[in-house]
C-alpha cells in the first residue's frame, strides 16, 4: 500500500514538472512574437508620420504655387489696365488734333473737318471721351456751321425767287441811315453785344470799343440780323444788332 502511494506521489511530481516545463516553453515562444508585433506597429507609425509630412510639404508647395499664380494674374491685370489707359489717351489726343484743324473763324468750307472730328469723337470709348480737351470748341464750331448752312439755304431760296438774286444779299433799309449793308462789305461795329446765333437771347460776349468788320451773312427778320467778323483783330465774331453798325460799311 505504501508503495502505491509512493508511486502516486512520484507520478504527481513528474506531472507537475512537465506542466512547468510546458509553461516555460510557451513564454519563450510568445516573447518574440510580441516583440515582432510591437516593431511592426512602430514601423507603421513611422510610415504614417512620413506620409503625413510628405502630404504637408505637397500642400505647402501647392499653396506657394497658387500664390505665385495669383501674383502673376494681378500683374497681368495691372499691365492690361495701363495699356487701356494709354490707348484711351492716344485716341483722345487724335480727336483733339482733328478739332484743331477746324478753321477760325468757322466757314462752310470747314464742314468736312467738323464732321470728321465729330465722327472720330463718337467712336471713342467713354474713358477716352472724358480725356478730349477741345470738345467745347467742336460743339461751338458745329453750332456756327449749322447757322451758316441755314443762312445759305435761305439765300438759295431767295435767289430762286428773285431774278436779280439780290434779296438774299442786301439788307432792308437801315433804320439809322436808310442805306443797305452788303454781304461782303465792310462796316464799323461800334461795340456792344455779340451773339452765337441770330436768335439768341443772351450775348456770347460784349465788345468794348469799335472794330472794323466784314459782313459775312445776313438773316432777314432775325433778332440779330448781321453776322460780322473783325478784320482788324477786334475780336468780333458772331451776330449783332443793326443799330450797333455805323456808317463805316455804307455802300
C-alpha positions in Angstrom: 0.0 0.0 0.0 2.8 2.4 0.8 4.5 1.6 -2.4 1.4 2.5 -4.3 1.2 5.8 -2.5 4.9 6.5 -3.2 4.5 5.8 -6.9 1.5 8.0 -7.0 3.4 10.9 -5.4 6.3 10.4 -7.8 3.8 10.5 -10.7 2.3 13.7 -9.4 5.7 15.3 -9.1 6.7 14.3 -12.6 3.4 15.7 -13.9 4.0 19.0 -12.1 7.5 19.2 -13.6 6.1 18.5 -17.1 3.4 21.2 -16.7 6.0 23.7 -15.5 8.3 22.9 -18.5 5.5 23.4 -21.0 4.6 26.8 -19.5 8.2 27.9 -19.7 8.3 27.0 -23.4 5.1 28.9 -24.2 6.5 32.1 -22.5 9.7 31.9 -24.6 7.7 31.5 -27.8 5.3 34.3 -27.1 8.0 36.9 -26.3 9.5 37.1 -29.8 6.0 37.3 -31.3 5.1 40.2 -29.1 8.3 41.9 -30.0 7.7 41.5 -33.7 4.2 42.9 -33.3 5.5 46.0 -31.5 8.2 46.5 -34.0 5.7 46.3 -36.8 3.5 48.8 -35.0 6.4 51.2 -34.7 7.3 50.8 -38.3 3.6 51.5 -39.3 3.5 54.7 -37.2 6.8 55.9 -38.6 5.5 55.3 -42.2 2.3 57.1 -41.3 4.3 60.1 -40.0 6.4 60.2 -43.1 3.3 60.1 -45.3 1.7 63.0 -43.3 4.9 65.0 -43.6 5.1 64.4 -47.4 1.4 65.4 -47.7 2.1 68.6 -45.7 5.0 69.5 -47.9 3.0 68.9 -51.0 0.2 71.2 -49.6 2.7 73.9 -48.9 4.1 73.7 -52.4 0.6 73.8 -53.8 -0.2 76.9 -51.7 3.1 78.6 -52.9 2.2 77.8 -56.5 -1.3 79.3 -56.0 0.2 82.4 -54.5 2.6 82.8 -57.4 -0.2 82.3 -59.9 -2.3 85.0 -58.1 0.6 87.4 -58.2 1.1 86.7 -61.9 -2.6 87.3 -62.6 -2.6 90.6 -60.7 0.5 91.8 -62.6 -1.2 90.9 -65.9 -4.3 92.8 -64.9 -2.3 95.9 -64.0 -0.5 95.8 -67.3 -3.8 95.4 -69.2 -5.3 98.4 -67.3 -2.2 100.5 -68.1 -2.4 99.6 -71.8 -6.1 100.5 -71.9 -5.4 103.9 -70.3 -2.6 104.7 -72.7 -4.8 103.7 -75.7 -7.6 106.0 -74.5 -5.2 108.9 -74.0 -3.8 108.4 -77.5 -7.3 108.2 -79.1 -8.4 111.4 -77.3 -5.2 113.2 -78.5 -6.0 112.2 -82.1 -9.5 113.7 -81.8 -8.1 116.9 -80.3 -5.8 117.2 -83.3 -8.7 116.8 -85.7 -10.6 119.6 -83.8 -7.5 121.8 -84.1 -7.8 121.5 -87.9 -11.1 123.4 -87.9 -10.7 126.9 -89.2 -11.1 130.0 -87.1 -13.4 131.7 -87.9 -15.5 128.8 -89.0 -16.8 128.8 -92.6 -18.8 126.4 -94.7 -15.5 125.1 -96.0 -14.8 123.7 -92.6 -17.8 121.3 -92.8 -15.7 118.2 -93.7 -13.2 118.9 -90.9 -16.0 119.4 -88.3 -17.8 116.2 -89.4 -14.5 114.2 -89.3 -13.8 115.4 -85.8 -17.3 114.6 -84.6 -17.2 111.1 -86.2 -13.9 110.3 -84.5 -15.2 111.6 -81.2 -18.4 109.5 -81.3 -16.3 106.3 -81.9 -14.3 106.8 -78.7 -14.9 104.9 -75.5 -16.4 106.7 -72.6 -13.0 106.8 -70.9 -11.3 108.3 -74.0 -14.2 110.9 -74.4 -13.6 112.2 -70.9 -10.0 113.0 -71.9 -10.8 115.1 -75.0 -9.8 118.6 -74.2 -11.3 120.7 -77.0 -14.9 119.2 -77.1 -16.3 122.7 -76.4 -14.6 124.1 -79.4 -16.0 121.3 -81.6 -19.5 121.9 -80.3 -19.2 125.7 -80.9 -18.0 125.1 -84.4 -20.9 122.8 -85.1 -23.3 125.4 -83.9 -21.8 128.1 -86.2 -21.8 125.7 -89.1 -25.4 124.9 -88.6 -26.2 128.7 -88.6 -24.2 129.2 -91.8 -25.9 126.3 -93.5 -29.3 127.7 -92.6 -28.3 131.1 -93.9 -27.0 129.5 -97.1 -30.3 127.6 -97.6 -32.3 130.8 -97.1 -30.0 132.6 -99.5 -30.5 129.9 -102.2 -34.3 130.1 -101.8 -34.3 133.9 -102.0 -32.2 133.8 -105.2 -34.7 131.4 -106.8 -37.4 133.9 -106.1 -35.5 137.0 -107.2 -34.4 137.5 -110.8 -31.6 139.7 -109.7 -30.5 137.5 -106.8 -30.1 140.5 -104.5 -32.8 139.7 -102.0 -30.6 137.3 -100.0 -27.5 139.6 -100.0 -28.9 143.0 -99.4 -30.4 144.0 -96.1 -33.6 146.1 -95.9 -33.4 149.8 -95.1 -31.1 150.6 -92.2 -33.1 152.2 -89.5 -30.4 154.8 -88.9 -29.4 155.9 -92.4 -31.9 154.4 -94.8 -29.0 152.6 -96.5 -28.1 148.9 -97.1 -25.2 146.8 -95.7 -24.0 144.4 -98.3 -22.7 140.9 -97.5 -19.0 141.0 -98.2 -18.9 144.7 -97.4 -17.1 146.5 -94.6 -18.8 148.0 -91.6 -17.8 149.7 -88.4 -19.1 147.9 -85.3 -19.5 150.4 -82.6 -19.3 147.9 -79.7 -21.9 146.0 -77.8 -23.3 142.5 -77.6 -22.2 139.7 -79.9 -24.4 136.6 -80.1 -23.6 133.0 -81.1 -26.7 132.7 -83.2 -29.0 135.1 -84.8 -31.9 134.3 -82.4 -30.1 134.1 -79.1 -31.4 136.0 -76.1 -28.1 136.1 -74.3 -24.9 137.5 -75.7 -21.9 135.3 -76.1 -19.6 138.3 -75.4 -19.6 142.0 -75.2 -17.1 144.0 -77.2 -15.9 147.3 -75.8 -14.9 149.8 -78.4 -15.1 149.9 -82.2 -13.9 147.3 -84.7 -13.8 147.3 -88.4 -15.7 144.2 -89.6 -16.7 142.3 -92.7 -20.4 141.4 -93.2 -20.4 137.7 -93.8 -24.1 136.8 -93.6 -27.5 138.5 -93.3 -30.5 136.8 -91.7 -33.7 138.7 -92.6 -36.2 139.2 -89.8 -33.8 137.7 -87.2 -33.3 139.3 -83.8 -29.7 139.9 -84.6 -29.6 140.0 -88.4 -25.9 140.7 -89.2 -23.0 138.3 -88.9 -19.7 140.1 -88.6 -16.1 139.1 -88.4 -13.4 141.6 -87.3 -10.8 142.4 -89.9 -8.6 144.5 -87.5 -8.3 141.9 -84.7 -11.1 143.5 -82.7 -12.5 140.1 -81.6 -15.9 140.4 -83.2 -17.2 137.1 -84.5 -20.9 136.5 -84.4 -24.3 138.0 -84.8 -25.0 141.6 -83.9 -27.9 144.1 -83.9 -28.3 146.5 -86.8 -28.2 149.6 -84.5 -24.6 148.7 -83.5 -23.4 149.1 -87.1 -22.3 152.5 -88.2 -21.6 154.2 -91.5 -18.1 152.7 -91.9 -19.7 150.0 -94.0 -22.2 152.0 -96.1 -22.2 151.4 -99.8 
